[in-house]
Amino acid sequence: MSIAVIGSHGQLGTDLMHVLGDEAIGLTHADIEITDPASIDASLDERSPNIVINTAAYNLVDKAEEEPESAFAVNAFAPLNLARACASRDITLVHVSTDYVFGQDAERTTPYTEQDRPGPVSVYGTSKLAGEHLVTAGCPRSFVVRTCGLYGNATSPGKGNFVRTMLRLGQDRDELTVVNDQRCTPTATADVATAIAALIRTDAYGLYHCTNASDTTWCELAQTIFEIAGLDVTVKPITTSEFGAPARRPSYSVLNCDRLTSVTDVTMPHWRDALTDYL
Ligand SMILES: NC(=O)c1ccc[n+]([C@@H]2O[C@H](COP(=O)([O-])OP(=O)(O)OC[C@H]3O[C@@H](n4cnc5c(N)ncnc54)[C@H](OP(=O)(O)O)[C@@H]3O)[C@@H](O)[C@H]2O)c1
């Protein structure tokens, strides 16, 4: 089986390349431009993969508020291009999405299942939700995998990840303030890559939630990072409105991953164990 990984130099793409080994064909941004149908056609015709995994995205959540056209081009219309190109070649498409398709239910306190109605609160979340629908409509043999708060070993320039940012800030400061009213499950890309590798061995196409287990807040996560890394940094909780980011975030976007486990037998590790392994 040959599996093309789009975004192979990104966080998740790098771990997918590692987990898939010899079956993987890496496609970097230099190899393919997913907003350009001609580039997709040329890449697929040259490599003839059986499966395409799309990890490419416009991920800059705050900047997306000012650049909705760019966010929708990469997160919605490009996945439709991919879905059409894959469907016409009998290729299975795996598309990666986000917990930020939720957020409108401010009272929510139980993990969202795949059956729950999404309701994003940001341009990024809306563009990713549109991408989910367009992939599902455009390619009958498709998996859509929602995940959350990714951290991995590769980081694209200017993006980084929360864990690395905390470690960097913790070198210079002995006190930080971090948001404590957004509950979700930050997730190691290594675990998502393992889950996707198992999912593509099935033909149980459809929507899946895929995060590490249990849940936390960014403040609790930061405290745990410093505890595991042995750094003496005091992390003080603040609210989302005190932080004042341009884009709204869900106050609760914990995902129930039971469907993934029932189809693949993959049990996602607890977020604390995943973080310990990563650090
Ligand atoms: N990061 C998170 O916290 C998070 C949370 C939930 C869901 N997700 C989703 O998980 C997926 C993977 O995220 P990630 O953190 O691994 O992303 P990432 O590290 O930013 O990697 C994405 C890769 O895609 C490439 N790319 C971007 N635009 C492209 C385009 N138009 N055509 C071709 N390649 C393009 C990027 O290359 P360049 O950098 O060279 O442009 C980069 O190598 C995305 O779908 C994202 O929405 C991420």
The ligand as an SDF file (V2000), in Angstrom:
LIG
                    3D

 48 52  0  0  0  0  0  0  0  0999 V2000
   -1.8320   22.3830   15.6800 N   0  0  0  0  0  0  0  0  0  0  0  0
   -2.8990   22.1710   16.4590 C   0  0  0  0  0  0  0  0  0  0  0  0
   -2.8860   22.5170   17.6450 O   0  0  0  0  0  0  0  0  0  0  0  0
   -4.1260   21.5100   15.8940 C   0  0  0  0  0  0  0  0  0  0  0  0
   -5.2380   21.3020   16.7280 C   0  0  0  0  0  0  0  0  0  0  0  0
   -6.3550   20.6420   16.2010 C   0  0  0  0  0  0  0  0  0  0  0  0
   -6.3610   20.2300   14.8750 C   0  0  0  0  0  0  0  0  0  0  0  0
   -5.2610   20.4930   14.0960 N   0  0  0  0  0  0  0  0  0  0  0  0
   -5.2840   20.0520   12.7030 C   0  0  0  0  0  0  0  0  0  0  0  0
   -4.3320   19.0200   12.5740 O   0  0  0  0  0  0  0  0  0  0  0  0
   -3.7440   19.0760   11.2710 C   0  0  0  0  0  0  0  0  0  0  0  0
   -2.2340   19.0270   11.4050 C   0  0  0  0  0  0  0  0  0  0  0  0
   -1.7870   20.1290   12.1870 O   0  0  0  0  0  0  0  0  0  0  0  0
   -0.2170   20.3760   12.4280 P   0  0  0  0  0  0  0  0  0  0  0  0
   -0.0940   21.1080   13.7250 O   0  0  0  0  0  0  0  0  0  0  0  0
    0.5480   19.1350   12.1940 O   0  0  0  0  0  0  0  0  0  0  0  0
    0.0720   21.4050   11.2350 O   0  0  0  0  0  0  0  0  0  0  0  0
    1.4780   22.0320   10.7960 P   0  0  0  0  0  0  0  0  0  0  0  0
    2.5620   21.6210   11.7220 O   0  0  0  0  0  0  0  0  0  0  0  0
    1.2390   23.4850   10.5660 O   0  0  0  0  0  0  0  0  0  0  0  0
    1.7440   21.3050    9.4000 O   0  0  0  0  0  0  0  0  0  0  0  0
    0.9860   21.5900    8.2680 C   0  0  0  0  0  0  0  0  0  0  0  0
    1.8600   21.3700    7.0610 C   0  0  0  0  0  0  0  0  0  0  0  0
    1.0820   21.6140    5.8900 O   0  0  0  0  0  0  0  0  0  0  0  0
    1.8120   22.4240    4.9920 C   0  0  0  0  0  0  0  0  0  0  0  0
    0.8840   23.2640    4.2380 N   0  0  0  0  0  0  0  0  0  0  0  0
    0.2400   24.3810    4.6700 C   0  0  0  0  0  0  0  0  0  0  0  0
   -0.5180   24.8910    3.7020 N   0  0  0  0  0  0  0  0  0  0  0  0
   -0.3590   24.0910    2.6130 C   0  0  0  0  0  0  0  0  0  0  0  0
   -0.8900   24.1110    1.2970 C   0  0  0  0  0  0  0  0  0  0  0  0
   -1.7180   25.0920    0.9020 N   0  0  0  0  0  0  0  0  0  0  0  0
   -0.5290   23.1200    0.4250 N   0  0  0  0  0  0  0  0  0  0  0  0
    0.3250   22.1520    0.8350 C   0  0  0  0  0  0  0  0  0  0  0  0
    0.8770   22.0910    2.0640 N   0  0  0  0  0  0  0  0  0  0  0  0
    0.5330   23.0550    2.9470 C   0  0  0  0  0  0  0  0  0  0  0  0
    2.7090   23.2570    5.8670 C   0  0  0  0  0  0  0  0  0  0  0  0
    3.8500   23.6720    5.1500 O   0  0  0  0  0  0  0  0  0  0  0  0
    4.4480   25.1680    5.3580 P   0  0  0  0  0  0  0  0  0  0  0  0
    4.5850   25.3610    6.8370 O   0  0  0  0  0  0  0  0  0  0  0  0
    5.7250   25.1080    4.6110 O   0  0  0  0  0  0  0  0  0  0  0  0
    3.4170   26.0860    4.7620 O   0  0  0  0  0  0  0  0  0  0  0  0
    3.0670   22.3070    7.0070 C   0  0  0  0  0  0  0  0  0  0  0  0
    4.2230   21.5560    6.7170 O   0  0  0  0  0  0  0  0  0  0  0  0
   -4.3500   20.3010   10.5980 C   0  0  0  0  0  0  0  0  0  0  0  0
   -5.4450   19.8960    9.8140 O   0  0  0  0  0  0  0  0  0  0  0  0
   -4.8750   21.1350   11.7330 C   0  0  0  0  0  0  0  0  0  0  0  0
   -5.9640   21.9510   11.3640 O   0  0  0  0  0  0  0  0  0  0  0  0
   -4.1520   21.0980   14.5650 C   0  0  0  0  0  0  0  0  0  0  0  0
  1  2  1  0
  2  3  2  0
  2  4  1  0
  4  5  1  0
  4 48  2  0
  5  6  2  0
  6  7  1  0
  7  8  2  0
  8  9  1  0
  8 48  1  0
  9 10  1  0
  9 46  1  0
 10 11  1  0
 11 12  1  0
 11 44  1  0
 12 13  1  0
 13 14  1  0
 14 15  2  0
 14 16  1  0
 14 17  1  0
 17 18  1  0
 18 19  2  0
 18 20  1  0
 18 21  1  0
 21 22  1  0
 22 23  1  0
 23 24  1  0
 23 42  1  0
 24 25  1  0
 25 26  1  0
 25 36  1  0
 26 27  1  0
 26 35  1  0
 27 28  2  0
 28 29  1  0
 29 30  1  0
 29 35  2  0
 30 31  1  0
 30 32  2  0
 32 33  1  0
 33 34  2  0
 34 35  1  0
 36 37  1  0
 36 42  1  0
 37 38  1  0
 38 39  2  0
 38 40  1  0
 38 41  1  0
 42 43  1  0
 44 45  1  0
 44 46  1  0
 46 47  1  0
M  CHG  2   8   1  16  -1
M  END
$$$$
